Amino acid sequence: MTNRVKASHILVKTEEEALKIKQDIENGQIDFSHAAGKYSMCPSGGDGGDLGYFNRGVMVKAFEDAAFNADLNKITNPIQTQFGWHLILVTDKD
């Protein structure tokens, strides 16, 4: 079982905005790190969205579930939390 993940995220206000950003990243128009810096409402955007490693029980449940179930190096579909809409990129699991 995965105990912790290393992830980055982009936090925006709407699902539509998250879907557009995801499409732009997947089409090669912008990379995830630059998109985080440009669009994310989270202070982590200044670090390319990097959240570092985190264990279960640290993040809100919807975010945690998505991060721990995500495929490595593949952007999740938009995840809604009380903070807004997230795109999550998991780069390591252990």
N, CA, C and O atoms as a GROMACS GRO file, in nm:
protein
  376
    1MET      N    1   0.083  -0.118   0.000
    1MET     CA    2   0.000   0.000   0.000
    1MET      C    3   0.088   0.125   0.000
    1MET      O    4   0.189   0.132   0.070
    2THR      N    5   0.048   0.221  -0.078
    2THR     CA    6   0.121   0.347  -0.084
    2THR      C    7   0.100   0.425   0.045
    2THR      O    8  -0.013   0.447   0.088
    3ASN      N    9   0.210   0.467   0.107
    3ASN     CA   10   0.202   0.541   0.232
    3ASN      C   11   0.211   0.691   0.214
    3ASN      O   12   0.156   0.768   0.292
    4ARG      N   13   0.283   0.733   0.108
    4ARG     CA   14   0.292   0.876   0.082
    4ARG      C   15   0.313   0.898  -0.067
    4ARG      O   16   0.358   0.810  -0.140
    5VAL      N   17   0.280   1.018  -0.110
    5VAL     CA   18   0.296   1.055  -0.250
    5VAL      C   19   0.367   1.190  -0.257
    5VAL      O   20   0.362   1.269  -0.163
    6LYS      N   21   0.431   1.213  -0.371
    6LYS     CA   22   0.489   1.344  -0.402
    6LYS      C   23   0.404   1.402  -0.514
    6LYS      O   24   0.391   1.341  -0.620
    7ALA      N   25   0.345   1.517  -0.490
    7ALA     CA   26   0.251   1.571  -0.588
    7ALA      C   27   0.265   1.722  -0.602
    7ALA      O   28   0.315   1.792  -0.514
    8SER      N   29   0.218   1.767  -0.717
    8SER     CA   30   0.201   1.909  -0.744
    8SER      C   31   0.056   1.930  -0.781
    8SER      O   32  -0.013   1.836  -0.822
    9HIS      N   33   0.008   2.054  -0.767
    9HIS     CA   34  -0.131   2.077  -0.806
    9HIS      C   35  -0.148   2.220  -0.856
    9HIS      O   36  -0.065   2.308  -0.834
   10ILE      N   37  -0.259   2.238  -0.924
   10ILE     CA   38  -0.303   2.369  -0.970
   10ILE      C   39  -0.444   2.387  -0.914
   10ILE      O   40  -0.530   2.301  -0.932
   11LEU      N   41  -0.467   2.498  -0.847
   11LEU     CA   42  -0.597   2.527  -0.785
   11LEU      C   43  -0.661   2.646  -0.855
   11LEU      O   44  -0.603   2.755  -0.861
   12VAL      N   45  -0.782   2.625  -0.909
   12VAL     CA   46  -0.855   2.731  -0.978
   12VAL      C   47  -1.000   2.733  -0.928
   12VAL      O   48  -1.041   2.646  -0.852
   13LYS      N   49  -1.076   2.834  -0.970
   13LYS     CA   50  -1.212   2.853  -0.918
   13LYS      C   51  -1.316   2.763  -0.983
   13LYS      O   52  -1.412   2.724  -0.917
   14THR      N   53  -1.299   2.729  -1.112
   14THR     CA   54  -1.405   2.655  -1.182
   14THR      C   55  -1.353   2.528  -1.248
   14THR      O   56  -1.235   2.516  -1.282
   15GLU      N   57  -1.444   2.434  -1.265
   15GLU     CA   58  -1.410   2.310  -1.335
   15GLU      C   59  -1.372   2.341  -1.480
   15GLU      O   60  -1.280   2.281  -1.534
   16GLU      N   61  -1.443   2.436  -1.541
   16GLU     CA   62  -1.415   2.472  -1.681
   16GLU      C   63  -1.272   2.523  -1.697
   16GLU      O   64  -1.203   2.487  -1.792
   17GLU      N   65  -1.229   2.607  -1.604
   17GLU     CA   66  -1.092   2.659  -1.609
   17GLU      C   67  -0.992   2.545  -1.593
   17GLU      O   68  -0.891   2.540  -1.664
   18ALA      N   69  -1.018   2.454  -1.499
   18ALA     CA   70  -0.929   2.340  -1.478
   18ALA      C   71  -0.919   2.254  -1.603
   18ALA      O   72  -0.810   2.211  -1.641
   19LEU      N   73  -1.033   2.228  -1.667
   19LEU     CA   74  -1.033   2.146  -1.789
   19LEU      C   75  -0.955   2.212  -1.902
   19LEU      O   76  -0.884   2.145  -1.976
   20LYS      N   77  -0.967   2.343  -1.915
   20LYS     CA   78  -0.894   2.417  -2.019
   20LYS      C   79  -0.744   2.411  -1.994
   20LYS      O   80  -0.666   2.389  -2.087
   21ILE      N   81  -0.704   2.430  -1.869
   21ILE     CA   82  -0.562   2.424  -1.836
   21ILE      C   83  -0.507   2.284  -1.862
   21ILE      O   84  -0.399   2.268  -1.918
   22LYS      N   85  -0.582   2.182  -1.821
   22LYS     CA   86  -0.538   2.043  -1.844
   22LYS      C   87  -0.520   2.018  -1.993
   22LYS      O   88  -0.422   1.958  -2.034
   23GLN      N   89  -0.615   2.065  -2.073
   23GLN     CA   90  -0.606   2.047  -2.218
   23GLN      C   91  -0.482   2.118  -2.273
   23GLN      O   92  -0.410   2.061  -2.356
   24ASP      N   93  -0.457   2.240  -2.229
   24ASP     CA   94  -0.339   2.315  -2.276
   24ASP      C   95  -0.210   2.243  -2.240
   24ASP      O   96  -0.116   2.240  -2.320
   25ILE      N   97  -0.203   2.185  -2.120
   25ILE     CA   98  -0.084   2.110  -2.078
   25ILE      C   99  -0.068   1.986  -2.165
   25ILE      O  100   0.041   1.959  -2.216
   26GLU      N  101  -0.175   1.911  -2.182
   26GLU     CA  102  -0.168   1.786  -2.259
   26GLU      C  103  -0.139   1.812  -2.407
   26GLU      O  104  -0.083   1.726  -2.475
   27ASN      N  105  -0.176   1.930  -2.457
   27ASN     CA  106  -0.147   1.967  -2.595
   27ASN      C  107  -0.008   2.027  -2.612
   27ASN      O  108   0.031   2.062  -2.723
   28GLY      N  109   0.066   2.041  -2.503
   28GLY     CA  110   0.202   2.093  -2.510
   28GLY      C  111   0.211   2.244  -2.520
   28GLY      O  112   0.317   2.298  -2.552
   29GLN      N  113   0.101   2.315  -2.493
   29GLN     CA  114   0.103   2.461  -2.502
   29GLN      C  115   0.169   2.526  -2.380
   29GLN      O  116   0.218   2.638  -2.388
   30ILE      N  117   0.170   2.455  -2.268
   30ILE     CA  118   0.233   2.502  -2.144
   30ILE      C  119   0.263   2.379  -2.060
   30ILE      O  120   0.190   2.280  -2.066
   31ASP      N  121   0.371   2.384  -1.981
   31ASP     CA  122   0.396   2.268  -1.895
   31ASP      C  123   0.329   2.290  -1.759
   31ASP      O  124   0.288   2.401  -1.725
   32PHE      N  125   0.320   2.183  -1.682
   32PHE     CA  126   0.245   2.186  -1.556
   32PHE      C  127   0.299   2.293  -1.462
   32PHE      O  128   0.223   2.370  -1.403
   33SER      N  129   0.430   2.298  -1.447
   33SER     CA  130   0.492   2.392  -1.356
   33SER      C  131   0.460   2.537  -1.393
   33SER      O  132   0.424   2.618  -1.306
   34HIS      N  133   0.474   2.570  -1.520
   34HIS     CA  134   0.443   2.706  -1.564
   34HIS      C  135   0.294   2.738  -1.549
   34HIS      O  136   0.258   2.850  -1.513
   35ALA      N  137   0.209   2.640  -1.577
   35ALA     CA  138   0.065   2.660  -1.562
   35ALA      C  139   0.030   2.687  -1.415
   35ALA      O  140  -0.055   2.771  -1.385
   36ALA      N  141   0.097   2.615  -1.324
   36ALA     CA  142   0.073   2.638  -1.181
   36ALA      C  143   0.111   2.781  -1.143
   36ALA      O  144   0.037   2.849  -1.073
   37GLY      N  145   0.225   2.824  -1.190
   37GLY     CA  146   0.269   2.960  -1.160
   37GLY      C  147   0.178   3.066  -1.217
   37GLY      O  148   0.160   3.172  -1.158
   38LYS      N  149   0.122   3.038  -1.333
   38LYS     CA  150   0.038   3.136  -1.402
   38LYS      C  151  -0.106   3.138  -1.350
   38LYS      O  152  -0.165   3.245  -1.338
   39TYR      N  153  -0.163   3.020  -1.319
   39TYR     CA  154  -0.306   3.011  -1.292
   39TYR      C  155  -0.345   2.976  -1.148
   39TYR      O  156  -0.453   3.012  -1.104
   40SER      N  157  -0.258   2.906  -1.075
   40SER     CA  158  -0.300   2.853  -0.946
   40SER      C  159  -0.324   2.962  -0.842
   40SER      O  160  -0.247   3.057  -0.831
   41MET      N  161  -0.432   2.946  -0.766
   41MET     CA  162  -0.464   3.038  -0.656
   41MET      C  163  -0.389   2.998  -0.529
   41MET      O  164  -0.391   3.073  -0.431
   42CYS      N  165  -0.324   2.884  -0.528
   42CYS     CA  166  -0.252   2.835  -0.411
   42CYS      C  167  -0.111   2.897  -0.407
   42CYS      O  168  -0.049   2.914  -0.511
   43PRO      N  169  -0.062   2.929  -0.289
   43PRO     CA  170   0.075   2.981  -0.280
   43PRO      C  171   0.180   2.886  -0.340
   43PRO      O  172   0.287   2.931  -0.380
   44SER      N  173   0.149   2.756  -0.345
   44SER     CA  174   0.243   2.660  -0.404
   44SER      C  175   0.264   2.686  -0.553
   44SER      O  176   0.360   2.635  -0.612
   45GLY      N  177   0.177   2.764  -0.616
   45GLY     CA  178   0.194   2.796  -0.757
   45GLY      C  179   0.329   2.859  -0.785
   45GLY      O  180   0.386   2.839  -0.893
   46GLY      N  181   0.380   2.935  -0.689
   46GLY     CA  182   0.512   2.995  -0.704
   46GLY      C  183   0.624   2.894  -0.711
   46GLY      O  184   0.734   2.924  -0.759
   47ASP      N  185   0.597   2.773  -0.664
   47ASP     CA  186   0.693   2.662  -0.670
   47ASP      C  187   0.651   2.560  -0.775
   47ASP      O  188   0.684   2.443  -0.764
   48GLY      N  189   0.578   2.605  -0.876
   48GLY     CA  190   0.531   2.513  -0.980
   48GLY      C  191   0.422   2.419  -0.931
   48GLY      O  192   0.396   2.315  -0.992
   49GLY      N  193   0.359   2.456  -0.821
   49GLY     CA  194   0.252   2.373  -0.765
   49GLY      C  195   0.302   2.263  -0.674
   49GLY      O  196   0.222   2.183  -0.625
   50ASP      N  197   0.432   2.257  -0.650
   50ASP     CA  198   0.493   2.148  -0.573
   50ASP      C  199   0.445   2.147  -0.428
   50ASP      O  200   0.459   2.246  -0.356
   51LEU      N  201   0.388   2.035  -0.387
   51LEU     CA  202   0.344   2.015  -0.248
   51LEU      C  203   0.441   1.926  -0.171
   51LEU      O  204   0.425   1.906  -0.051
   52GLY      N  205   0.540   1.872  -0.241
   52GLY     CA  206   0.633   1.779  -0.177
   52GLY      C  207   0.564   1.647  -0.147
   52GLY      O  208   0.461   1.614  -0.206
   53TYR      N  209   0.622   1.571  -0.056
   53TYR     CA  210   0.564   1.444  -0.013
   53TYR      C  211   0.462   1.468   0.097
   53TYR      O  212   0.482   1.555   0.182
   54PHE      N  213   0.354   1.392   0.096
   54PHE     CA  214   0.259   1.396   0.207
   54PHE      C  215   0.200   1.257   0.230
   54PHE      O  216   0.188   1.176   0.138
   55ASN      N  217   0.166   1.234   0.355
   55ASN     CA  218   0.108   1.106   0.397
   55ASN      C  219  -0.043   1.111   0.390
   55ASN      O  220  -0.103   1.218   0.373
   56ARG      N  221  -0.104   0.995   0.405
   56ARG     CA  222  -0.250   0.990   0.417
   56ARG      C  223  -0.294   1.067   0.542
   56ARG      O  224  -0.222   1.069   0.641
   57GLY      N  225  -0.411   1.128   0.536
   57GLY     CA  226  -0.465   1.197   0.650
   57GLY      C  227  -0.422   1.342   0.664
   57GLY      O  228  -0.459   1.410   0.760
   58VAL      N  229  -0.343   1.391   0.568
   58VAL     CA  230  -0.294   1.529   0.575
   58VAL      C  231  -0.381   1.624   0.493
   58VAL      O  232  -0.414   1.733   0.538
   59MET      N  233  -0.418   1.581   0.373
   59MET     CA  234  -0.496   1.665   0.282
   59MET      C  235  -0.646   1.636   0.299
   59MET      O  236  -0.684   1.536   0.359
   60VAL      N  237  -0.730   1.725   0.246
   60VAL     CA  238  -0.874   1.698   0.249
   60VAL      C  239  -0.901   1.569   0.173
   60VAL      O  240  -0.827   1.534   0.080
   61LYS      N  241  -1.006   1.498   0.211
   61LYS     CA  242  -1.030   1.362   0.162
   61LYS      C  243  -1.037   1.351   0.009
   61LYS      O  244  -0.972   1.264  -0.048
   62ALA      N  245  -1.112   1.436  -0.056
   62ALA     CA  246  -1.126   1.425  -0.202
   62ALA      C  247  -0.990   1.442  -0.271
   62ALA      O  248  -0.959   1.372  -0.367
   63PHE      N  249  -0.911   1.536  -0.222
   63PHE     CA  250  -0.778   1.559  -0.278
   63PHE      C  251  -0.688   1.439  -0.251
   63PHE      O  252  -0.619   1.390  -0.341
   64GLU      N  253  -0.689   1.393  -0.128
   64GLU     CA  254  -0.607   1.277  -0.090
   64GLU      C  255  -0.644   1.154  -0.172
   64GLU      O  256  -0.556   1.086  -0.226
   65ASP      N  257  -0.772   1.124  -0.182
   65ASP     CA  258  -0.816   1.007  -0.258
   65ASP      C  259  -0.767   1.015  -0.402
   65ASP      O  260  -0.717   0.917  -0.457
   66ALA      N  261  -0.781   1.133  -0.464
   66ALA     CA  262  -0.737   1.149  -0.602
   66ALA      C  263  -0.586   1.132  -0.615
   66ALA      O  264  -0.538   1.066  -0.707
   67ALA      N  265  -0.511   1.191  -0.523
   67ALA     CA  266  -0.365   1.184  -0.530
   67ALA      C  267  -0.316   1.040  -0.511
   67ALA      O  268  -0.229   0.994  -0.585
   68PHE      N  269  -0.370   0.970  -0.413
   68PHE     CA  270  -0.322   0.834  -0.386
   68PHE      C  271  -0.368   0.734  -0.492
   68PHE      O  272  -0.309   0.627  -0.505
   69ASN      N  273  -0.474   0.766  -0.567
   69ASN     CA  274  -0.522   0.678  -0.673
   69ASN      C  275  -0.472   0.718  -0.812
   69ASN      O  276  -0.497   0.646  -0.909
   70ALA      N  277  -0.403   0.830  -0.822
   70ALA     CA  278  -0.358   0.881  -0.952
   70ALA      C  279  -0.247   0.794  -1.011
   70ALA      O  280  -0.167   0.735  -0.938
   71ASP      N  281  -0.245   0.788  -1.142
   71ASP     CA  282  -0.132   0.725  -1.212
   71ASP      C  283  -0.014   0.820  -1.203
   71ASP      O  284  -0.031   0.942  -1.205
   72LEU      N  285   0.105   0.765  -1.194
   72LEU     CA  286   0.225   0.847  -1.189
   72LEU      C  287   0.239   0.930  -1.317
   72LEU      O  288   0.216   0.880  -1.427
   73ASN      N  289   0.277   1.054  -1.300
   73ASN     CA  290   0.309   1.145  -1.410
   73ASN      C  291   0.195   1.168  -1.508
   73ASN      O  292   0.218   1.200  -1.624
   74LYS      N  293   0.071   1.150  -1.460
   74LYS     CA  294  -0.047   1.177  -1.543
   74LYS      C  295  -0.138   1.270  -1.465
   74LYS      O  296  -0.170   1.244  -1.349
   75ILE      N  297  -0.180   1.378  -1.527
   75ILE     CA  298  -0.264   1.477  -1.461
   75ILE      C  299  -0.404   1.420  -1.437
   75ILE      O  300  -0.464   1.360  -1.526
   76THR      N  301  -0.452   1.439  -1.316
   76THR     CA  302  -0.588   1.392  -1.284
   76THR      C  303  -0.692   1.478  -1.355
   76THR      O  304  -0.663   1.588  -1.402
   77ASN      N  305  -0.812   1.426  -1.363
   77ASN     CA  306  -0.925   1.510  -1.400
   77ASN      C  307  -0.948   1.607  -1.284
   77ASN      O  308  -0.901   1.582  -1.173
   78PRO      N  309  -1.018   1.717  -1.308
   78PRO     CA  310  -1.041   1.814  -1.201
   78PRO      C  311  -1.110   1.750  -1.079
   78PRO      O  312  -1.205   1.674  -1.092
   79ILE      N  313  -1.058   1.785  -0.962
   79ILE     CA  314  -1.111   1.737  -0.834
   79ILE      C  315  -1.164   1.857  -0.757
   79ILE      O  316  -1.094   1.957  -0.742
   80GLN      N  317  -1.288   1.849  -0.709
   80GLN     CA  318  -1.346   1.960  -0.635
   80GLN      C  319  -1.328   1.941  -0.485
   80GLN      O  320  -1.355   1.833  -0.431
   81THR      N  321  -1.282   2.047  -0.418
   81THR     CA  322  -1.279   2.052  -0.272
   81THR      C  323  -1.342   2.186  -0.231
   81THR      O  324  -1.385   2.264  -0.316
   82GLN      N  325  -1.346   2.210  -0.101
   82GLN     CA  326  -1.401   2.337  -0.055
   82GLN      C  327  -1.314   2.455  -0.097
   82GLN      O  328  -1.357   2.570  -0.086
   83PHE      N  329  -1.192   2.429  -0.145
   83PHE     CA  330  -1.101   2.535  -0.185
   83PHE      C  331  -1.118   2.575  -0.332
   83PHE      O  332  -1.079   2.684  -0.372
   84GLY      N  333  -1.177   2.485  -0.411
   84GLY     CA  334  -1.192   2.509  -0.554
   84GLY      C  335  -1.169   2.380  -0.631
   84GLY      O  336  -1.199   2.271  -0.582
   85TRP      N  337  -1.116   2.393  -0.751
   85TRP     CA  338  -1.092   2.279  -0.840
   85TRP      C  339  -0.943   2.258  -0.857
   85TRP      O  340  -0.868   2.351  -0.886
   86HIS      N  341  -0.900   2.133  -0.840
   86HIS     CA  342  -0.758   2.099  -0.845
   86HIS      C  343  -0.727   2.009  -0.964
   86HIS      O  344  -0.805   1.921  -1.000
   87LEU      N  345  -0.612   2.033  -1.024
   87LEU     CA  346  -0.548   1.936  -1.113
   87LEU      C  347  -0.427   1.887  -1.034
   87LEU      O  348  -0.351   1.967  -0.980
   88ILE      N  349  -0.410   1.756  -1.026
   88ILE     CA  350  -0.304   1.698  -0.945
   88ILE      C  351  -0.212   1.618  -1.036
   88ILE      O  352  -0.256   1.543  -1.122
   89LEU      N  353  -0.081   1.635  -1.013
   89LEU     CA  354   0.020   1.559  -1.084
   89LEU      C  355   0.106   1.489  -0.979
   89LEU      O  356   0.181   1.554  -0.906
   90VAL      N  357   0.095   1.355  -0.973
   90VAL     CA  358   0.174   1.276  -0.878
   90VAL      C  359   0.300   1.229  -0.949
   90VAL      O  360   0.292   1.167  -1.055
   91THR      N  361   0.416   1.259  -0.889
   91THR     CA  362   0.543   1.224  -0.953
   91THR      C  363   0.619   1.115  -0.880
   91THR      O  364   0.721   1.067  -0.930
   92ASP      N  365   0.571   1.074  -0.761
   92ASP     CA  366   0.638   0.965  -0.689
   92ASP      C  367   0.542   0.909  -0.585
   92ASP      O  368   0.459   0.981  -0.529
   93LYS      N  369   0.554   0.779  -0.560
   93LYS     CA  370   0.478   0.711  -0.455
   93LYS      C  371   0.572   0.618  -0.382
   93LYS      O  372   0.659   0.555  -0.443
   94ASP      N  373   0.555   0.610  -0.251
   94ASP     CA  374   0.633   0.509  -0.177
   94ASP      C  375   0.560   0.467  -0.051
   94ASP      O  376   0.609   0.383   0.024
   0.00000   0.00000   0.00000
